């Protein structure tokens, strides 16, 4: 018997749903309780939030498709203006109720939210009125950049259209940061927590190749999570890393030097390989095939030659200068600052200014910087640059900065 149960839907469909979204049975059960039966009016608006890669989008898509519920699914990043958003909702809505023996209708034109309400009523045919239609807006935080009436209008869509429709907002931020200043109908919030290490182990283990046993791949996943879990909780990234490094893990088995149960020898073979892979977490400067070729090249242990020798890294322009400055501050003695950066080395007048508290969290997330201090009332957070010389030289070349001239070790 499936853990997810509901009298409205067949047990076989619920079982498929449970198998498709492991470790999210509680959230699925909650959603089904809110949705009720097909013909019931559901809650007007839901707000589903949680960190990235916590399964919000995947669970919602899988649930609606598996149970064959009429729905519209729109990514607000792709539909970045109100007109694109409203027209995309109407276009998908037309495909839910195609007209027999007639050519497909032309794409709708919608300039205002009032037009959207009128066209929405016309598009929802009697066939759709007998069941709830779900309008899902992914990356809903983007609605803050649209006209002020868009978000409140969607939250009241059931009331304004007098149709059986539920709007579902998916976001990585909390509702307090999205709530309009003008006031609106409050959605029903539902939180998706991060996957625990046990959840990640269970999910990743299901990706095992058919030519290897489940236990063998599960042991590999345990090793992988032991290395990467402290710095990466993103399921998509971990899944990419698992697929990328598995061939190296089973290399001794393929060569006949070990069997699937020789965990110690398998770990010893892949340990240095995973340490190199630590430098590629969240970065996509090299493809999987390039990564494999790099592992065959001679190199200094712990150094990723390919990434360091790359012509550029996909960072914003000013972030590159910020990383260069952090590298210089990390490896140059503080007493050499005047020598490198002051035109006249004599006594200079101090200028008082208010230092803004800036976040450089993206560079920390990419592990290019490491937090080494704590924020308090007197001092801001302290960071240390975490990249190699070859890496920072590659970054410097992309902005025409000769970093060697500013490094004390090369005087």
Beta strands, then each sheet from edge to edge (+ up, - down):
strand 1: 45-49
strand 2: 71-75
strand 3: 133-138
strand 4: 165-171
strand 5: 188-191
strand 6: 369-371
strand 7: 383-385
sheet 1: 2+ 3+ 4+ 1+ 5+
sheet 2: 6+ 7-
end
